[in-house]
Amino acid sequence: MDFERPPEPAGVEGDEYGPVELGAGWHLLSLLCFAGALGARYLVAAMPITWSLGPRWTRVLLPGLATLIFAICGLLLGLVGMRRGDSRALSRLGVALNGLALVLALLLTAAFFWILP
């Protein structure tokens, strides 16, 4: 029996793997932002003190702000990833996790400013 090889997709030559499309990575970037939001405290602690943006007390706000930024970016990346059908389930997971991180970070920030005065 002689079987014919299927035609090669565009961009694939020989027996090499094709290039990974950026569209396949949106959900991974969303979940990576969620991991960054969870580890924002440790990321800020790893920063040198000379990178401070102002007075010393602003270093207390940086983990909360970093969590907000990571969660918002992850939420946006997850929403972009939901447009693709093949990774929609993981994108939904990323949107849900980043939404939860965003709500908790907003509660943390509100509590900080409510207690501060």
FITOR-267291 format. One record per atom (N, C-alpha, C, O, CB): x, y, z. Coordinates in pm, whole numbers, padded with zeros to 5 digits, always signed. Glycine has a CB too. Layout:
<atoms>
XYZ/...
</atoms>
This chain:
<atoms>
+00083-00117+00000/+00000+00000+00000/+00088+00124+00000/+00182+00137+00078/-00095+00000+00120/+00054+00210-00086/+00130+00333-00097/+00040+00450-00057/-00060+00479-00124/+00187+00352-00242/+00076+00514+00050/-00003+00627+00100/+00060+00757+00055/+00183+00770+00050/-00016+00624+00254/-00023+00852+00022/+00026+00984-00016/+00042+01070+00109/-00040+01063+00201/-00070+01052-00119/+00145+01150+00110/+00163+01243+00221/+00068+01359+00203/+00048+01407+00092/+00309+01293+00229/+00007+01405+00314/-00079+01523+00302/+00004+01646+00267/+00124+01649+00296/-00159+01548+00432/-00056+01745+00204/+00021+01865+00168/+00070+01938+00292/+00004+01942+00396/-00065+01960+00081/+00188+01996+00279/+00249+02070+00390/+00175+02201+00411/+00143+02270+00315/+00398+02096+00363/+00149+02238+00537/+00089+02369+00562/+00186+02480+00525/+00307+02458+00513/+00046+02382+00709/+00132+02599+00508/+00215+02714+00471/+00316+02744+00581/+00280+02747+00698/+00128+02838+00444/+00438+02765+00546/+00542+02801+00641/+00619+02682+00694/+00714+02700+00770/+00483+02875+00755/+00580+02560+00658/+00649+02441+00707/+00722+02379+00588/+00663+02352+00484/+00549+02338+00772/+00849+02357+00607/+00930+02299+00500/+00993+02171+00551/+01054+02170+00657/+01038+02398+00452/+00979+02065+00476/+01039+01938+00515/+00970+01880+00637/+00847+01883+00649/+01187+01956+00542/+01051+01826+00726/+00998+01763+00847/+01008+01853+00969/+00998+01805+01082/+01070+01633+00873/+01027+01983+00949/+01039+02076+01061/+00902+02111+01116/+00800+02096+01047/+01114+02203+01019/+00901+02156+01238/+00777+02203+01297/+00749+02344+01246/+00841+02421+01218/+00783+02200+01452/+00622+02377+01236/+00583+02510+01191/+00599+02611+01304/+00609+02574+01421/+00438+02509+01141/+00603+02737+01269/+00616+02841+01373/+00489+02848+01458/+00378+02828+01409/+00644+02978+01308/+00507+02876+01584/+00394+02890+01676/+00332+03026+01654/+00402+03128+01652/+00438+02871+01824/+00202+03028+01638/+00133+03155+01618/+00119+03226+01751/+00107+03162+01856/-00005+03133+01554/+00121+03357+01747/+00105+03435+01870/-00035+03416+01926/-00055+03425+02048/+00132+03583+01845/-00133+03389+01840/-00270+03370+01885/-00285+03252+01979/-00379+03247+02058/-00361+03352+01768/-00194+03156+01972/-00202+03040+02058/-00149+03070+02198/-00165+02988+02289/-00126+02923+01997/-00086+03184+02218/-00023+03211+02346/-00094+03312+02433/-00045+03345+02541/+00112+03258+02323/-00208+03364+02391/-00277+03465+02470/-00319+03411+02606/-00303+03479+02707/-00399+03517+02396/-00371+03290+02609/-00414+03235+02737/-00296+03207+02828/-00306+03219+02951/-00494+03107+02716/-00182+03171+02769/-00063+03149+02851/-00012+03279+02911/+00030+03283+03026/+00048+03083+02769/-00016+03386+02832/+00025+03517+02884/-00071+03564+02994/-00029+03627+03091/+00031+03621+02771/-00198+03533+02978/-00297+03569+03080/-00269+03496+03211/-00272+03557+03318/-00440+03537+03030/-00240+03367+03202/-00210+03290+03323/-00075+03331+03383/-00057+03326+03504/-00209+03140+03292/+00018+03373+03298/+00146+03423+03348/+00127+03554+03424/+00193+03578+03525/+00245+03442+03232/+00037+03640+03376/+00007+03763+03448/-00060+03732+03582/-00037+03802+03681/-00084+03854+03364/-00144+03628+03586/-00204+03588+03713/-00096+03542+03811/-00101+03576+03929/-00308+03475+03692/+00001+03466+03762/+00112+03424+03849/+00191+03546+03897/+00237+03549+04011/+00204+03325+03775/+00208+03644+03810/+00277+03768+03850/+00197+03844+03954/+00255+03904+04045/+00301+03856+03729/+00063+03843+03941/-00021+03911+04039/-00012+03841+04175/-00014+03906+04279/-00167+03916+03991/-00003+03708+04173/+00012+03636+04300/+00148+03662+04364/+00159+03671+04486/-00007+03487+04278/+00251+03673+04282/+00385+03691+04335/+00432+03835+04336/+00553+03859+04344/+00479+03610+04258/+00341+03930+04327/+00381+04071+04320/+00457+04115+04445/+00550+04194+04436/+00259+04160+04300/+00418+04063+04559/+00486+04100+04684/+00633+04059+04678/+00721+04135+04719/+00417+04033+04805/+00659+03940+04627/+00797+03890+04620/+00875+03958+04508/+00996+03976+04519/+00798+03739+04601/+00807+03994+04401/+00874+04067+04293/+00918+04205+04340/+01026+04252+04306/+00782+04080+04172/+00832+04270+04419/+00867+04403+04472/+00977+04390+04576/+01065+04475+04585/+00743+04473+04532/+00972+04285+04655/+01078+04265+04756/+01213+04237+04690/+01317+04266+04749/+01041+04149+04850/+01212+04182+04571/+01337+04152+04500/+01396+04276+04433/+01512+04274+04392/+01314+04044+04397/+01317+04383+04421/+01368+04505+04359/+01468+04575+04452/+01449+04575+04573/+01251+04601+04324/+01572+04633+04397/+01663+04710+04481/+01594+04833+04541/+01505+04890+04479/+01787+04753+04401/+01635+04872+04659/+01573+04986+04726/+01599+05115+04649/+01522+05210+04659/+01626+04999+04870/+01706+05119+04573/+01738+05241+04497/+01637+05266+04386/+01637+05375+04328/+01877+05231+04437/+01550+05168+04353/+01448+05186+04251/+01321+05248+04305/+01222+05257+04233/+01416+05054+04187/+01322+05290+04430/+01201+05348+04488/+01157+05470+04409/+01239+05547+04359/+01225+05386+04636/+01026+05487+04400/+00972+05595+04319/+00950+05723+04398/+00910+05824+04340/+00843+05553+04258/+00974+05723+04524/+00950+05842+04605/+00986+05814+04750/+01087+05749+04778/+00803+05886+04594/+00905+05863+04841/+00932+05838+04982/+00931+05689+05015/+00881+05607+04938/+00831+05911+05069/+00985+05657+05129/+00999+05517+05169/+00865+05447+05188/+00855+05327+05166/+01079+05509+05298/+00759+05521+05227/+00631+05457+05251/+00562+05413+05122/+00468+05333+05126/+00540+05551+05327/+00608+05465+05006/+00549+05420+04880/+00583+05274+04851/+00515+05209+04772/+00594+05508+04765/+00689+05224+04913/+00727+05084+04894/+00618+04990+04948/+00609+04875+04906/+00860+05054+04965/+00536+05040+05040/+00425+04961+05093/+00315+04948+04988/+00248+04845+04981/+00369+05024+05223/+00296+05050+04906/+00191+05049+04804/+00229+04971+04678/+00141+04928+04604/+00157+05190+04766/+00358+04953+04653/+00400+04891+04529/+00346+04750+04507/+00307+04720+04394/+00549+04886+04525/+00340+04661+04607/+00282+04528+04579/+00136+04536+04537/+00094+04462+04448/+00295+04439+04702/+00059+04623+04600/-00081+04638+04561/-00097+04693+04421/-00182+04648+04345/-00153+04726+04659/-00014+04792+04387/-00020+04849+04253/+00027+04749+04147/-00029+04741+04038/+00064+04976+04245/+00130+04672+04180/+00179+04571+04086/+00074+04462+04066/+00056+04413+03954/+00311+04509+04137/+00004+04425+04173/-00103+04326+04160/-00214+04379+04071/-00265+04306+03986/-00159+04289+04298/-00253+04506+04088/-00356+04565+04004/-00313+04566+03857/-00392+04531+03769/-00386+04708+04051/-00191+04605+03831/-00142+04613+03693/-00137+04475+03629/-00182+04457+03516/-00003+04678+03688/-00081+04376+03701/-00075+04240+03647/-00214+04183+03623/-00238+04119+03520/+00003+04149+03743/-00307+04206+03716/-00442+04152+03701/-00516+04216+03584/-00586+04148+03509/-00522+04172+03831/-00500+04347+03567/-00566+04415+03454/-00507+04366+03321/-00582+04338+03227/-00550+04569+03466/-00376+04355+03314/-00313+04304+03191/-00356+04160+03163/-00386+04126+03048/-00160+04312+03202/-00360+04077+03265/-00403+03938+03247/-00548+03928+03205/-00583+03842+03124/-00383+03860+03374/-00632+04016+03259/-00773+04017+03220/-00787+04056+03073/-00865+03993+03000/-00852+04115+03309/-00715+04156+03029/-00721+04198+02889/-00666+04091+02796/-00723+04066+02690/-00644+04328+02869/-00555+04028+02834/-00498+03922+02750/-00591+03801+02742/-00602+03737+02638/-00361+03880+02804/-00658+03770+02852/-00754+03660+02851/-00874+03690+02764/-00924+03602+02695/-00800+03629+02992/-00920+03813+02766/-01033+03851+02681/-00995+03845+02533/-01076+03806+02449/-01082+03991+02717/-00872+03883+02501/-00826+03872+02363/-00814+03724+02324/-00847+03687+02211/-00690+03943+02345/-00768+03642+02416/-00754+03499+02389/-00886+03426+02374/-00891+03319+02313/-00675+03434+02497/-00994+03481+02428/-01124+03415+02416/-01179+03423+02275/-01276+03354+02244/-01224+03478+02513/-01121+03503+02190/-01167+03512+02051/-01132+03386+01974/-01199+03353+01876/-01107+03634+01983/-01028+03316+02015/-00988+03194+01945/-01064+03074+02003/-01081+03063+02124/-00835+03172+01956/-01107+02987+01918/-01187+02874+01962/-01106+02764+02028/-01156+02695+02117/-01261+02817+01847/-00980+02745+01986/-00903+02632+02037/-00853+02653+02180/-00825+02555+02249/-00786+02607+01948/-00842+02774+02225/-00792+02798+02362/-00893+02875+02446/-00855+02946+02539/-00659+02874+02357/-01021+02863+02413/-01123+02941+02483/-01138+02898+02629/-01160+02983+02715/-01256+02928+02411/-01126+02770+02658/-01145+02723+02796/-01035+02776+02887/-01063+02821+02998/-01147+02569+02800/-00911+02771+02842/-00801+02825+02924/-00809+02976+02935/-00770+03033+03037/-00666+02784+02866/-00858+03041+02831/-00875+03187+02838/-00983+03224+02940/-00969+03322+03012/-00911+03244+02700/-01090+03145+02944/-01193+03169+03046/-01138+03152+03185/-01170+03229+03276/-01311+03075+03025/-01054+03051+03203/-00990+03031+03333/-00902+03150+03369/-00904+03197+03482/-00907+02901+03334/-00825+03198+03272/-00740+03315+03295/-00821+03439+03328/-00782+03517+03415/-00654+03342+03175/-00934+03458+03258/-01020+03574+03286/-01079+03563+03426/-01083+03662+03499/-01133+03584+03181/-01124+03444+03464/-01182+03426+03597/-01078+03449+03707/-01107+03517+03806/-01242+03286+03611/-00960+03393+03691/-00856+03407+03794/-00807+03551+03804/-00788+03603+03914/-00739+03314+03764/-00787+03616+03689/-00741+03755+03693/-00851+03847+03742/-00822+03947+03808/-00695+03799+03554/-00976+03816+03712/-01087+03895+03767/-01092+03884+03919/-01115+03983+03988/-01221+03850+03707/-01071+03762+03970/-01068+03743+04115/-00951+03818+04177/-00966+03882+04281/-01059+03593+04149/-00835+03810+04114/-00718+03883+04166/-00742+04034+04162/-00699+04105+04252/-00593+03848+04084/-00810+04082+04058/-00839+04225+04047/-00935+04270+04157/-00913+04374+04219/-00899+04257+03910/-01039+04193+04182/-01135+04228+04289/-01066+04228+04425/-01087+04319+04505/-01254+04129+04290/-00984+04127+04451/-00915+04121+04580/-00813+04234+04594/-00796+04289+04703/-00845+03986+04597/-00745+04269+04485/-00650+04380+04491/-00721+04512+04514/-00671+04598+04586/-00567+04386+04363/-00838+04530+04452/-00915+04652+04476/-00964+04658+04620/-00964+04765+04681/-01034+04660+04380/-01006+04544+04675/-01046+04542+04817/-00928+04574+04908/-00943+04646+05007/-01104+04404+04853/-00812+04521+04875/-00691+04548+04954/-00655+04696+04949/-00624+04756+05051/-00574+04463+04904/-00660+04753+04830/-00627+04895+04815/-00728+04983+04888/-00690+05080+04954/-00621+04933+04667/-00857+04949+04876/-00960+05026+04947/-00944+05015+05097/-00958+05115+05169/-01100+04978+04906/-00914+04896+05146/-00893+04879+05291/-00770+04956+05338/-00770+05013+05447/-00878+04730+05326/-00666+04957+05256/-00544+05030+05294/-00573+05179+05309/-00530+05240+05407/-00433+05008+05190/-00645+05237+05213/-00675+05379+05223/-00782+05410+05325/-00789+05521+05376/-00716+05433+05089/-00867+05312+05356/-00969+05334+05459/-00905+05331+05598/-00946+05406+05687/-01082+05226+05449/-00805+05246+05617/-00737+05235+05746/-00632+05345+05762/-00609+05391+05874/-00671+05098+05760/-00569+05387+05654/-00458+05482+05659/-00492+05614+05727/-00415+05658+05811/-00410+05510+05521/-00605+05681+05695/-00629+05810+05759/-00659+05791+05904/-00682+05889+05975/-00742+05885+05691/
</atoms>
